Amino acid sequence: MATDLNSLGNWAKLPFFETTYPKIKAALATDSRTILPPQSQRFAALERTSAEATRVVIMGQDPYPTAGHAHGLSFSVEPNVQPLPRSLKNIYKELETDLGRPAPTTGDLRPWADQGVLLLNTVLSVPEGEANAHKNLGWQQLAHQVLAHVSQTPTAFILWGKQAQALDVYIQPGDHLILKSAHPSPLSARRGFFGSRPFSAVNTWLQARGVPTIKWTS
């Protein structure tokens, strides 16, 4: 196993890292463009939230293509980023409406990850300024295997938008909570994302199972 995967714990046992990742790594090594996020942060979501700790999964698409924004967790940005990306602004707007409390003061979602919320993008790299340009590298295989793995036990899945919702076929049958709505993008947020109340729904489900809820706000 490659030394840069030593921090992934049991995630590193997924077949992806033996069968698909070497090809992706080779392709990235020959790409002369600036690739985001930096290599050291590419698997940050899996490093931050172990397979054993995952209770909630929020699937994103690919990293923010703006330098200094993406740091390996879906929808999250570094603490100093202002203004926030528009999708994240809408997530916070829905959070405030849903919970009746102020949103976090920065766009850094690491506190969610530390509570067992896996913030995973379907594609884990992007050339600067070229959204979705790495969609054909094969990253999706990792997302498919992660969903199949975590769904061996009851898990809450938040699937925003058609791309994320199409991944539900990889969720194994079980006593899960699967929430689907429009994507928080400004192009679609008013077509079903606003008013979907995913944060309270997850906490109600967790509470009913007798496990700690997620502290979504600061």
GROMACS elastic network, one bead per residue, 0.5 to 0.9 nm:
[ bonds ]
;  ai    aj funct       b0    kb
    1     4     6  0.84960   500
    1     5     6  0.70789   500
    1     6     6  0.79285   500
    1    12     6  0.82180   500
    1    17     6  0.79638   500
    1    18     6  0.76392   500
    2     5     6  0.57413   500
    2     6     6  0.74138   500
    2    17     6  0.88062   500
    3     6     6  0.55249   500
    3     7     6  0.86395   500
    4     7     6  0.72627   500
    4     8     6  0.87841   500
    4    40     6  0.82931   500
    5     8     6  0.55932   500
    5     9     6  0.81804   500
    5    12     6  0.64188   500
    5    17     6  0.85718   500
    5    43     6  0.85328   500
    6     9     6  0.67791   500
    6    12     6  0.75583   500
    7    12     6  0.83625   500
    7    46     6  0.87204   500
    7    47     6  0.61493   500
    8    11     6  0.54343   500
    8    12     6  0.54189   500
    8    13     6  0.88095   500
    8    43     6  0.78996   500
    8    44     6  0.89126   500
    8    46     6  0.61386   500
    8    47     6  0.52206   500
    8    48     6  0.87405   500
    8    50     6  0.74786   500
    8    51     6  0.89941   500
    9    12     6  0.58916   500
    9    13     6  0.78892   500
    9    46     6  0.85602   500
    9    47     6  0.77473   500
    9    50     6  0.69924   500
    9    51     6  0.79197   500
   10    13     6  0.54374   500
   10    14     6  0.76690   500
   10    50     6  0.74959   500
   10    51     6  0.64526   500
   10    52     6  0.82411   500
   11    14     6  0.57490   500
   11    17     6  0.89292   500
   11    46     6  0.69671   500
   11    47     6  0.86749   500
   11    50     6  0.73397   500
   11    51     6  0.62385   500
   11   146     6  0.78483   500
   12    15     6  0.81464   500
   12    16     6  0.83857   500
   12    17     6  0.64248   500
   12    18     6  0.89212   500
   13    16     6  0.82719   500
   13    17     6  0.73091   500
   13    18     6  0.85130   500
   14    17     6  0.61845   500
   14    18     6  0.78613   500
   14   142     6  0.79340   500
   14   145     6  0.68824   500
   14   146     6  0.78209   500
   14   149     6  0.85329   500
   15    18     6  0.54634   500
   15    19     6  0.61013   500
   15    20     6  0.79494   500
   15   142     6  0.85142   500
   15   145     6  0.79329   500
   16    19     6  0.52414   500
   16    20     6  0.50855   500
   16    21     6  0.60374   500
   16    22     6  0.89982   500
   16   139     6  0.87530   500
   16   141     6  0.64872   500
   16   142     6  0.57241   500
   16   145     6  0.74830   500
   17    20     6  0.60414   500
   17    22     6  0.71189   500
   17   142     6  0.81817   500
   18    21     6  0.65040   500
   18    22     6  0.69607   500
   19    22     6  0.69465   500
   19    23     6  0.79615   500
   20    23     6  0.56220   500
   20    24     6  0.65887   500
   20    25     6  0.88538   500
   20   138     6  0.69246   500
   20   139     6  0.79554   500
   20   141     6  0.76491   500
   20   142     6  0.84967   500
   21    25     6  0.59533   500
   21    26     6  0.84890   500
   21   138     6  0.81111   500
   21   139     6  0.77854   500
   21   142     6  0.86785   500
   22    25     6  0.50681   500
   22    26     6  0.61695   500
   22    27     6  0.86518   500
   23    26     6  0.51363   500
   23    27     6  0.62333   500
   23    28     6  0.86879   500
   23   137     6  0.82273   500
   23   138     6  0.85710   500
   24    27     6  0.50471   500
   24    28     6  0.61513   500
   24    29     6  0.85735   500
   24   137     6  0.59852   500
   24   138     6  0.69700   500
   24   139     6  0.75897   500
   25    28     6  0.51688   500
   25    29     6  0.62063   500
   25    30     6  0.89458   500
   26    29     6  0.51108   500
   26    30     6  0.66887   500
   26    31     6  0.89915   500
   27    30     6  0.54426   500
   27    31     6  0.64748   500
   27   137     6  0.77950   500
   28    31     6  0.50693   500
   28    32     6  0.83106   500
   28    35     6  0.80025   500
   28   125     6  0.88641   500
   29    32     6  0.78833   500
   31    34     6  0.80978   500
   31    35     6  0.80920   500
   31   127     6  0.87592   500
   32    35     6  0.84754   500
   33   127     6  0.60494   500
   33   128     6  0.73013   500
   34    38     6  0.87906   500
   34    67     6  0.88927   500
   34   126     6  0.84814   500
   34   127     6  0.56132   500
   34   128     6  0.56129   500
   35    38     6  0.66144   500
   35    39     6  0.81395   500
   35    65     6  0.86818   500
   35   125     6  0.65382   500
   35   126     6  0.56240   500
   35   128     6  0.59179   500
   36    39     6  0.77431   500
   36    41     6  0.88363   500
   36    42     6  0.80498   500
   36    63     6  0.70779   500
   36    64     6  0.77687   500
   36    65     6  0.66985   500
   36    66     6  0.80590   500
   36    67     6  0.70254   500
   36    68     6  0.85513   500
   36    69     6  0.87766   500
   36    70     6  0.67557   500
   36    71     6  0.80743   500
   36    72     6  0.87899   500
   36   124     6  0.84947   500
   36   125     6  0.56501   500
   36   126     6  0.52973   500
   36   127     6  0.59610   500
   36   128     6  0.61692   500
   37    40     6  0.80009   500
   37    41     6  0.60637   500
   37    42     6  0.59676   500
   37    63     6  0.71203   500
   37    64     6  0.82569   500
   37    65     6  0.84505   500
   37    67     6  0.79282   500
   37    68     6  0.80777   500
   37    69     6  0.80877   500
   37    70     6  0.54099   500
   37    71     6  0.54927   500
   37    72     6  0.63322   500
   37   124     6  0.80701   500
   37   125     6  0.64236   500
   37   126     6  0.74384   500
   37   127     6  0.88385   500
   37   128     6  0.89044   500
   38    41     6  0.55294   500
   38    42     6  0.64074   500
   38    70     6  0.86952   500
   38    71     6  0.76024   500
   38    72     6  0.86038   500
   38   125     6  0.86898   500
   39    42     6  0.51415   500
   39    43     6  0.81395   500
   39   125     6  0.88021   500
   40    43     6  0.75390   500
   40    44     6  0.78694   500
   41    45     6  0.84197   500
   41    70     6  0.87163   500
   41    71     6  0.56777   500
   41    72     6  0.52657   500
   41    73     6  0.87120   500
   42    45     6  0.80169   500
   42    71     6  0.73332   500
   42    72     6  0.51841   500
   42    73     6  0.86272   500
   42   124     6  0.61571   500
   42   125     6  0.70188   500
   43    46     6  0.55340   500
   43    47     6  0.62648   500
   43    48     6  0.86755   500
   43    72     6  0.61056   500
   43    73     6  0.82964   500
   43   120     6  0.89021   500
   43   124     6  0.75640   500
   44    48     6  0.58783   500
   44    49     6  0.84504   500
   44    71     6  0.71871   500
   44    73     6  0.63224   500
   44   120     6  0.89371   500
   45    48     6  0.52605   500
   45    49     6  0.61370   500
   45    50     6  0.86091   500
   45    71     6  0.89299   500
   45    72     6  0.58312   500
   45    73     6  0.50130   500
   45    74     6  0.77886   500
   45   110     6  0.88983   500
   45   113     6  0.74773   500
   45   118     6  0.63207   500
   45   119     6  0.57505   500
   45   120     6  0.58398   500
   45   121     6  0.84969   500
   46    49     6  0.53270   500
   46    50     6  0.60171   500
   46    51     6  0.76380   500
   46    72     6  0.89416   500
   46    73     6  0.87667   500
   46   118     6  0.73437   500
   46   119     6  0.83743   500
   46   120     6  0.77249   500
   47    50     6  0.63979   500
   48    73     6  0.88884   500
   48   110     6  0.77426   500
   48   113     6  0.62139   500
   48   114     6  0.65365   500
   48   116     6  0.87664   500
   48   118     6  0.81058   500
   49    52     6  0.81745   500
   49    53     6  0.62151   500
   49    54     6  0.62099   500
   49   113     6  0.57058   500
   49   114     6  0.63435   500
   49   115     6  0.79697   500
   49   116     6  0.58520   500
   49   117     6  0.69480   500
   49   118     6  0.57795   500
   49   119     6  0.83427   500
   50    53     6  0.51850   500
   50    54     6  0.62640   500
   50   116     6  0.78082   500
   50   118     6  0.82765   500
   51    54     6  0.55208   500
   51   116     6  0.89945   500
   51   118     6  0.88162   500
   51   146     6  0.84484   500
   51   149     6  0.81235   500
   51   150     6  0.67721   500
   52    55     6  0.85136   500
   52   116     6  0.87542   500
   52   150     6  0.82367   500
   53   114     6  0.87671   500
   53   115     6  0.78505   500
   53   116     6  0.51708   500
   53   117     6  0.83447   500
   53   118     6  0.88511   500
   54    57     6  0.72600   500
   54   113     6  0.85770   500
   54   115     6  0.81798   500
   54   117     6  0.59578   500
   54   118     6  0.60143   500
   54   150     6  0.71481   500
   54   155     6  0.76786   500
   55   115     6  0.82538   500
   55   116     6  0.51911   500
   55   117     6  0.60759   500
   55   118     6  0.76678   500
   55   150     6  0.83266   500
   55   153     6  0.89953   500
   55   154     6  0.77803   500
   55   155     6  0.52021   500
   55   156     6  0.63149   500
   55   157     6  0.86921   500
   55   206     6  0.86626   500
   56   116     6  0.63053   500
   56   118     6  0.60920   500
   56   119     6  0.85950   500
   56   155     6  0.57584   500
   56   157     6  0.57902   500
   56   158     6  0.75671   500
   56   202     6  0.79815   500
   57   116     6  0.84119   500
   57   117     6  0.56550   500
   57   119     6  0.62078   500
   57   120     6  0.73522   500
   57   147     6  0.83827   500
   57   150     6  0.88192   500
   57   155     6  0.75691   500
   57   156     6  0.62839   500
   57   158     6  0.60826   500
   57   159     6  0.83666   500
   58    74     6  0.75122   500
   58   117     6  0.71234   500
   58   118     6  0.61973   500
   58   119     6  0.51370   500
   58   120     6  0.64450   500
   58   121     6  0.83862   500
   58   156     6  0.86949   500
   58   157     6  0.62389   500
   58   159     6  0.64513   500
   58   160     6  0.80678   500
   58   164     6  0.89020   500
   59    74     6  0.68494   500
   59    75     6  0.89496   500
   59   118     6  0.81350   500
   59   119     6  0.62498   500
   59   120     6  0.52192   500
   59   121     6  0.56053   500
   59   122     6  0.67916   500
   59   143     6  0.85366   500
   59   157     6  0.80350   500
   59   158     6  0.67678   500
   59   159     6  0.60165   500
   59   160     6  0.73082   500
   59   164     6  0.60350   500
   59   165     6  0.89679   500
   60    63     6  0.80941   500
   60    73     6  0.86283   500
   60    74     6  0.51212   500
   60    75     6  0.66865   500
   60   119     6  0.73406   500
   60   120     6  0.60146   500
   60   122     6  0.60460   500
   60   123     6  0.82849   500
   60   159     6  0.82171   500
   60   160     6  0.77253   500
   60   163     6  0.86409   500
   60   164     6  0.68815   500
   61    74     6  0.76131   500
   61    75     6  0.89475   500
   61   120     6  0.83707   500
   61   121     6  0.50180   500
   61   122     6  0.50092   500
   61   123     6  0.61014   500
   61   124     6  0.84739   500
   61   132     6  0.81040   500
   61   163     6  0.73193   500
   61   164     6  0.73084   500
   62    65     6  0.83770   500
   62    74     6  0.76402   500
   62   121     6  0.54022   500
   62   122     6  0.61082   500
   62   124     6  0.59639   500
   62   125     6  0.66631   500
   62   126     6  0.68556   500
   62   131     6  0.73716   500
   62   132     6  0.63328   500
   62   134     6  0.83817   500
   62   135     6  0.80853   500
   63    66     6  0.87265   500
   63    69     6  0.84428   500
   63    70     6  0.56290   500
   63    71     6  0.80239   500
   63    72     6  0.71609   500
   63    73     6  0.80295   500
   63    74     6  0.68216   500
   63    75     6  0.77962   500
   63   121     6  0.69041   500
   63   123     6  0.73321   500
   63   124     6  0.63814   500
   63   125     6  0.61968   500
   63   126     6  0.62199   500
   63   131     6  0.78924   500
   63   132     6  0.84862   500
   64    67     6  0.79803   500
   64    68     6  0.89240   500
   64    69     6  0.61456   500
   64    70     6  0.51628   500
   64    71     6  0.87560   500
   64    74     6  0.86739   500
   64    75     6  0.78910   500
   64    76     6  0.89251   500
   64    77     6  0.84104   500
   64    85     6  0.84594   500
   64   126     6  0.76893   500
   64   128     6  0.84625   500
   64   129     6  0.86229   500
   64   131     6  0.73638   500
   65    68     6  0.89634   500
   65    69     6  0.76280   500
   65    70     6  0.73592   500
   65   125     6  0.89178   500
   65   126     6  0.61922   500
   65   127     6  0.66182   500
   65   130     6  0.62004   500
   65   131     6  0.56558   500
   65   132     6  0.86662   500
   66    69     6  0.57456   500
   66    70     6  0.73740   500
   66   128     6  0.60158   500
   66   129     6  0.60341   500
   66   130     6  0.89319   500
   67    70     6  0.72859   500
   67   128     6  0.64709   500
   67   129     6  0.81959   500
   68    71     6  0.78163   500
   68    77     6  0.79785   500
   68    78     6  0.72056   500
   68    81     6  0.76061   500
   69    76     6  0.79481   500
   69    78     6  0.59604   500
   69    81     6  0.66219   500
   69    85     6  0.85903   500
   70    73     6  0.72913   500
   70    74     6  0.81212   500
   70    75     6  0.81129   500
   70    76     6  0.68920   500
   70    77     6  0.54646   500
   70    78     6  0.71324   500
   71    74     6  0.85112   500
   71    76     6  0.72910   500
   71    77     6  0.63227   500
   71    78     6  0.66611   500
   72    76     6  0.78735   500
   72    77     6  0.86455   500
   72   119     6  0.84424   500
   72   120     6  0.78987   500
   72   121     6  0.80242   500
   72   124     6  0.72863   500
   72   125     6  0.87303   500
   73    76     6  0.54838   500
   73    77     6  0.78222   500
   73   108     6  0.89900   500
   73   109     6  0.76008   500
   73   110     6  0.78302   500
   73   113     6  0.83794   500
   73   118     6  0.81361   500
   73   119     6  0.51052   500
   73   120     6  0.59188   500
   73   121     6  0.70589   500
   74    77     6  0.85370   500
   74   109     6  0.86736   500
   74   118     6  0.86314   500
   74   120     6  0.51907   500
   74   121     6  0.51618   500
   74   122     6  0.88546   500
   75    85     6  0.83810   500
   75    87     6  0.75088   500
   75    88     6  0.61391   500
   75    91     6  0.89053   500
   75   107     6  0.83050   500
   75   108     6  0.88464   500
   75   109     6  0.78966   500
   75   119     6  0.76228   500
   75   120     6  0.88479   500
   75   121     6  0.84086   500
   76    79     6  0.89582   500
   76    88     6  0.75172   500
   76   107     6  0.57435   500
   76   108     6  0.52731   500
   76   109     6  0.51918   500
   76   110     6  0.77162   500
   76   119     6  0.82192   500
   77    80     6  0.81602   500
   77    81     6  0.64982   500
   77    84     6  0.78638   500
   77    85     6  0.83026   500
   77    88     6  0.88923   500
   77   106     6  0.82626   500
   77   107     6  0.52455   500
   77   108     6  0.51364   500
   77   109     6  0.73632   500
   78    81     6  0.57213   500
   78   106     6  0.80593   500
   78   107     6  0.66305   500
   78   108     6  0.53724   500
   78   109     6  0.86312   500
   79    82     6  0.85213   500
   79   105     6  0.87358   500
   79   106     6  0.53412   500
   79   107     6  0.58897   500
   79   108     6  0.50613   500
   79   109     6  0.88473   500
   80   106     6  0.73312   500
   80   107     6  0.81997   500
   80   108     6  0.85844   500
   81    84     6  0.63043   500
   81    85     6  0.86986   500
   81   106     6  0.77120   500
   81   107     6  0.71715   500
   81   108     6  0.87377   500
   82    85     6  0.81228   500
   82   106     6  0.84106   500
   82   107     6  0.84673   500
   83    86     6  0.84768   500
   83    89     6  0.88527   500
   84    87     6  0.82532   500
   84    88     6  0.64045   500
   84    89     6  0.60783   500
   84   106     6  0.81791   500
   84   107     6  0.64994   500
   85    88     6  0.54102   500
   85    89     6  0.62882   500
   85    90     6  0.88763   500
   85   107     6  0.85739   500
   86    90     6  0.63225   500
   86    91     6  0.86820   500
   86   184     6  0.82328   500
   86   185     6  0.66688   500
   86   186     6  0.66119   500
   87    90     6  0.51590   500
   87    91     6  0.62840   500
   87    92     6  0.87623   500
   87   183     6  0.81094   500
   87   184     6  0.50405   500
   87   186     6  0.65054   500
   87   189     6  0.83496   500
   88    92     6  0.61991   500
   88    93     6  0.84865   500
   88   107     6  0.72606   500
   88   184     6  0.74219   500
   88   185     6  0.82262   500
   89    92     6  0.51961   500
   89    93     6  0.61601   500
   89    94     6  0.87564   500
   89   107     6  0.85669   500
   89   184     6  0.85509   500
   90    94     6  0.61913   500
   90    95     6  0.84409   500
   90   184     6  0.57544   500
   90   185     6  0.73001   500
   90   186     6  0.75439   500
   90   189     6  0.72702   500
   90   193     6  0.87039   500
   90   194     6  0.80412   500
   91    94     6  0.52708   500
   91    95     6  0.61208   500
   91    96     6  0.87459   500
   91   184     6  0.61829   500
   91   185     6  0.89333   500
   91   193     6  0.86831   500
   91   194     6  0.86232   500
   92    96     6  0.61648   500
   92    97     6  0.85909   500
   92   102     6  0.84016   500
   92   103     6  0.55373   500
   92   104     6  0.77815   500
   92   107     6  0.89595   500
   93    96     6  0.53043   500
   93    97     6  0.63489   500
   93    98     6  0.85643   500
   93   102     6  0.89721   500
   93   103     6  0.75572   500
   93   194     6  0.82629   500
   94    97     6  0.50537   500
   94    98     6  0.58351   500
   94    99     6  0.84204   500
   94   193     6  0.79334   500
   94   194     6  0.58581   500
   94   195     6  0.69084   500
   94   196     6  0.79428   500
   94   197     6  0.69362   500
   94   198     6  0.85786   500
   94   199     6  0.87279   500
   95    98     6  0.50270   500
   95    99     6  0.59186   500
   95   100     6  0.77230   500
   95   101     6  0.77655   500
   95   102     6  0.80847   500
   95   103     6  0.65982   500
   95   197     6  0.73759   500
   95   198     6  0.81433   500
   95   199     6  0.66354   500
   95   200     6  0.86241   500
   95   216     6  0.79589   500
   95   217     6  0.82481   500
   96    99     6  0.54221   500
   96   100     6  0.50830   500
   96   101     6  0.51651   500
   96   102     6  0.55288   500
   96   103     6  0.58226   500
   96   217     6  0.86273   500
   97   100     6  0.53660   500
   97   101     6  0.76377   500
   97   102     6  0.89739   500
   97   194     6  0.87493   500
   97   195     6  0.79079   500
   97   197     6  0.79805   500
   98   101     6  0.82267   500
   98   195     6  0.74991   500
   98   196     6  0.82583   500
   98   197     6  0.51457   500
   98   198     6  0.77644   500
   98   199     6  0.68857   500
   98   200     6  0.65142   500
   99   102     6  0.84037   500
   99   197     6  0.82134   500
   99   199     6  0.74120   500
   99   200     6  0.65342   500
   99   216     6  0.88221   500
   99   217     6  0.87300   500
  101   217     6  0.70741   500
  101   218     6  0.89964   500
  102   105     6  0.82731   500
  102   217     6  0.66835   500
  102   218     6  0.77417   500
  103   106     6  0.84777   500
  103   216     6  0.79061   500
  103   217     6  0.53785   500
  103   218     6  0.69523   500
  104   107     6  0.71183   500
  104   108     6  0.82585   500
  104   109     6  0.85449   500
  104   216     6  0.78962   500
  104   217     6  0.52716   500
  104   218     6  0.50852   500
  105   108     6  0.86251   500
  105   217     6  0.87951   500
  105   218     6  0.73857   500
  106   109     6  0.81697   500
  108   111     6  0.76397   500
  108   112     6  0.89673   500
  109   112     6  0.54280   500
  109   113     6  0.66956   500
  109   114     6  0.89461   500
  109   119     6  0.84674   500
  110   114     6  0.61503   500
  110   115     6  0.87959   500
  110   119     6  0.89447   500
  111   114     6  0.50974   500
  111   115     6  0.66432   500
  111   117     6  0.88510   500
  111   215     6  0.83995   500
  111   216     6  0.82428   500
  111   218     6  0.88452   500
  112   115     6  0.53190   500
  112   116     6  0.68763   500
  112   117     6  0.54842   500
  112   118     6  0.80940   500
  112   119     6  0.83884   500
  112   214     6  0.73465   500
  112   215     6  0.73678   500
  112   216     6  0.66180   500
  113   116     6  0.53583   500
  113   118     6  0.57054   500
  113   119     6  0.66819   500
  114   117     6  0.70458   500
  114   118     6  0.87692   500
  115   118     6  0.88890   500
  115   213     6  0.88389   500
  115   214     6  0.65728   500
  115   215     6  0.79241   500
  116   214     6  0.82750   500
  117   214     6  0.82627   500
  120   123     6  0.85866   500
  120   124     6  0.82475   500
  120   143     6  0.75728   500
  121   124     6  0.59148   500
  121   140     6  0.88333   500
  121   143     6  0.75606   500
  122   135     6  0.87076   500
  122   139     6  0.66421   500
  122   140     6  0.53308   500
  122   141     6  0.84656   500
  122   142     6  0.76815   500
  122   143     6  0.55009   500
  122   144     6  0.84688   500
  122   163     6  0.88419   500
  122   164     6  0.79968   500
  123   126     6  0.79302   500
  123   132     6  0.80836   500
  123   134     6  0.71210   500
  123   135     6  0.63261   500
  123   137     6  0.84255   500
  123   138     6  0.80046   500
  123   139     6  0.50535   500
  123   140     6  0.59671   500
  123   142     6  0.86177   500
  123   143     6  0.80533   500
  124   134     6  0.83932   500
  124   139     6  0.65196   500
  124   140     6  0.87150   500
  125   132     6  0.87125   500
  125   133     6  0.87217   500
  125   134     6  0.64918   500
  125   135     6  0.87283   500
  125   139     6  0.84290   500
  126   129     6  0.81350   500
  126   130     6  0.67067   500
  126   131     6  0.63379   500
  126   132     6  0.65425   500
  126   133     6  0.61619   500
  126   134     6  0.56770   500
  126   135     6  0.84861   500
  127   130     6  0.54039   500
  127   131     6  0.72303   500
  127   132     6  0.84683   500
  127   133     6  0.67324   500
  127   134     6  0.74941   500
  128   131     6  0.77170   500
  130   133     6  0.56509   500
  130   134     6  0.87194   500
  131   134     6  0.80611   500
  132   135     6  0.54249   500
  132   136     6  0.88144   500
  133   136     6  0.76889   500
  134   137     6  0.56050   500
  134   138     6  0.83627   500
  134   139     6  0.83091   500
  135   138     6  0.71154   500
  135   139     6  0.73674   500
  135   140     6  0.79659   500
  136   139     6  0.77523   500
  136   140     6  0.86317   500
  137   140     6  0.82787   500
  138   141     6  0.60255   500
  138   142     6  0.81536   500
  139   142     6  0.57257   500
  139   143     6  0.72522   500
  140   143     6  0.51744   500
  140   144     6  0.62884   500
  140   145     6  0.87382   500
  141   144     6  0.50958   500
  141   145     6  0.62620   500
  141   146     6  0.86030   500
  142   145     6  0.52039   500
  142   146     6  0.60577   500
  142   147     6  0.86034   500
  143   146     6  0.50847   500
  143   147     6  0.61550   500
  143   148     6  0.85912   500
  143   167     6  0.82795   500
  143   170     6  0.88455   500
  144   147     6  0.53791   500
  144   148     6  0.63189   500
  144   149     6  0.86934   500
  144   167     6  0.70252   500
  144   169     6  0.87444   500
  144   170     6  0.57321   500
  144   171     6  0.83099   500
  145   148     6  0.50582   500
  145   149     6  0.60433   500
  145   150     6  0.86732   500
  145   170     6  0.75256   500
  146   149     6  0.50624   500
  146   150     6  0.61400   500
  146   151     6  0.83961   500
  146   170     6  0.87370   500
  147   150     6  0.54428   500
  147   151     6  0.59799   500
  147   152     6  0.88475   500
  147   167     6  0.81608   500
  147   168     6  0.82453   500
  147   170     6  0.59037   500
  147   171     6  0.55090   500
  147   172     6  0.79269   500
  148   151     6  0.53996   500
  148   152     6  0.68772   500
  148   169     6  0.89973   500
  148   170     6  0.53453   500
  148   171     6  0.52204   500
  148   172     6  0.58035   500
  149   152     6  0.57343   500
  149   153     6  0.84056   500
  149   171     6  0.83156   500
  149   172     6  0.82532   500
  150   153     6  0.62415   500
  150   154     6  0.80426   500
  150   155     6  0.70290   500
  150   171     6  0.82084   500
  150   172     6  0.86685   500
  151   154     6  0.62143   500
  151   155     6  0.61060   500
  151   156     6  0.88960   500
  151   170     6  0.85954   500
  151   171     6  0.56413   500
  151   172     6  0.53760   500
  151   173     6  0.74698   500
  151   174     6  0.71112   500
  151   175     6  0.89578   500
  151   176     6  0.76271   500
  152   155     6  0.84540   500
  152   171     6  0.84498   500
  152   172     6  0.64712   500
  152   173     6  0.80375   500
  152   174     6  0.73416   500
  153   172     6  0.89499   500
  153   174     6  0.71025   500
  153   175     6  0.77863   500
  153   176     6  0.80655   500
  154   174     6  0.62190   500
  154   175     6  0.51545   500
  154   177     6  0.78360   500
  155   174     6  0.85490   500
  155   175     6  0.75690   500
  155   176     6  0.50513   500
  155   177     6  0.64160   500
  155   178     6  0.83583   500
  156   176     6  0.56808   500
  156   178     6  0.59207   500
  156   179     6  0.77672   500
  156   202     6  0.66419   500
  156   205     6  0.80998   500
  156   206     6  0.83907   500
  157   168     6  0.88581   500
  157   171     6  0.89861   500
  157   176     6  0.75438   500
  157   177     6  0.60466   500
  157   179     6  0.60804   500
  157   180     6  0.84178   500
  157   202     6  0.87145   500
  158   164     6  0.85065   500
  158   165     6  0.87448   500
  158   177     6  0.83055   500
  158   178     6  0.62066   500
  158   180     6  0.63111   500
  158   181     6  0.83748   500
  158   198     6  0.73784   500
  158   202     6  0.87309   500
  159   162     6  0.81502   500
  159   163     6  0.84034   500
  159   164     6  0.50609   500
  159   165     6  0.52404   500
  159   166     6  0.87363   500
  159   167     6  0.83509   500
  159   168     6  0.82224   500
  159   178     6  0.74317   500
  159   179     6  0.59868   500
  159   181     6  0.67481   500
  159   182     6  0.84868   500
  159   183     6  0.82505   500
  160   163     6  0.78862   500
  160   164     6  0.58493   500
  160   165     6  0.66970   500
  160   179     6  0.81125   500
  160   180     6  0.58657   500
  160   181     6  0.52269   500
  160   182     6  0.53990   500
  160   184     6  0.70567   500
  160   193     6  0.77989   500
  161   164     6  0.56627   500
  161   165     6  0.61702   500
  161   166     6  0.87468   500
  161   180     6  0.74929   500
  161   181     6  0.62092   500
  161   184     6  0.78563   500
  161   185     6  0.88901   500
  161   188     6  0.83678   500
  161   193     6  0.88095   500
  162   166     6  0.60412   500
  162   167     6  0.88887   500
  162   180     6  0.88786   500
  162   181     6  0.85474   500
  162   182     6  0.74823   500
  162   183     6  0.77135   500
  163   166     6  0.53474   500
  163   167     6  0.70935   500
  164   167     6  0.54841   500
  164   168     6  0.75851   500
  164   180     6  0.86273   500
  164   183     6  0.88512   500
  165   168     6  0.56698   500
  165   169     6  0.86472   500
  165   180     6  0.65779   500
  165   181     6  0.84143   500
  166   169     6  0.68291   500
  166   170     6  0.88857   500
  167   170     6  0.58043   500
  167   171     6  0.75129   500
  168   171     6  0.52539   500
  168   172     6  0.85847   500
  168   178     6  0.84218   500
  169   172     6  0.76960   500
  171   174     6  0.85119   500
  173   176     6  0.78401   500
  177   201     6  0.87804   500
  177   202     6  0.75560   500
  177   205     6  0.72731   500
  179   196     6  0.87807   500
  179   198     6  0.69781   500
  179   201     6  0.84909   500
  179   202     6  0.86870   500
  180   193     6  0.89487   500
  180   196     6  0.85926   500
  180   198     6  0.88538   500
  181   184     6  0.87742   500
  181   189     6  0.89813   500
  181   191     6  0.86721   500
  181   192     6  0.58250   500
  181   193     6  0.54650   500
  181   194     6  0.88856   500
  181   196     6  0.67470   500
  181   198     6  0.89469   500
  182   185     6  0.83852   500
  182   188     6  0.60864   500
  182   189     6  0.61054   500
  182   190     6  0.81087   500
  182   191     6  0.62897   500
  182   192     6  0.50330   500
  182   194     6  0.83801   500
  182   196     6  0.87369   500
  183   186     6  0.84093   500
  183   187     6  0.83029   500
  183   188     6  0.58694   500
  183   189     6  0.58580   500
  183   191     6  0.86372   500
  183   192     6  0.80828   500
  183   193     6  0.61546   500
  184   187     6  0.80145   500
  184   188     6  0.64308   500
  184   190     6  0.82893   500
  184   192     6  0.89025   500
  184   193     6  0.59020   500
  184   194     6  0.79084   500
  185   188     6  0.55314   500
  185   189     6  0.55356   500
  185   190     6  0.89883   500
  185   193     6  0.88786   500
  186   189     6  0.54475   500
  186   190     6  0.76071   500
  187   190     6  0.77981   500
  187   191     6  0.85294   500
  188   191     6  0.52658   500
  188   192     6  0.74399   500
  188   193     6  0.73513   500
  189   192     6  0.61657   500
  189   194     6  0.59176   500
  190   193     6  0.61078   500
  190   194     6  0.57959   500
  190   195     6  0.88224   500
  191   194     6  0.75061   500
  192   195     6  0.68959   500
  192   196     6  0.66243   500
  193   196     6  0.54491   500
  193   197     6  0.83466   500
  194   197     6  0.76275   500
  195   198     6  0.86659   500
  196   199     6  0.88700   500
  196   201     6  0.89507   500
  197   200     6  0.59672   500
  197   201     6  0.63731   500
  197   202     6  0.89261   500
  198   201     6  0.50089   500
  198   202     6  0.61281   500
  198   203     6  0.86903   500
  199   202     6  0.53180   500
  199   203     6  0.64107   500
  199   204     6  0.86952   500
  199   214     6  0.83414   500
  199   216     6  0.73799   500
  200   203     6  0.50770   500
  200   204     6  0.60187   500
  200   205     6  0.85369   500
  201   204     6  0.51570   500
  201   205     6  0.62229   500
  201   206     6  0.86602   500
  202   205     6  0.51441   500
  202   206     6  0.61595   500
  202   207     6  0.85349   500
  202   213     6  0.78843   500
  202   214     6  0.80318   500
  203   206     6  0.50104   500
  203   207     6  0.59175   500
  203   208     6  0.84388   500
  203   212     6  0.82481   500
  203   213     6  0.50050   500
  203   214     6  0.62848   500
  203   215     6  0.88499   500
  204   207     6  0.51308   500
  204   208     6  0.61604   500
  204   209     6  0.87368   500
  204   213     6  0.78460   500
  205   208     6  0.51712   500
  205   209     6  0.64871   500
  205   210     6  0.89425   500
  205   213     6  0.86143   500
  206   209     6  0.51221   500
  206   210     6  0.64994   500
  206   211     6  0.55751   500
  206   212     6  0.66288   500
  206   213     6  0.57318   500
  206   214     6  0.83689   500
  207   210     6  0.50235   500
  207   211     6  0.56710   500
  207   212     6  0.65099   500
  207   213     6  0.61279   500
  208   211     6  0.76708   500
  209   212     6  0.88427   500
  210   213     6  0.89423   500
  213   216     6  0.89822   500
  214   217     6  0.88622   500
  215   218     6  0.74427   500
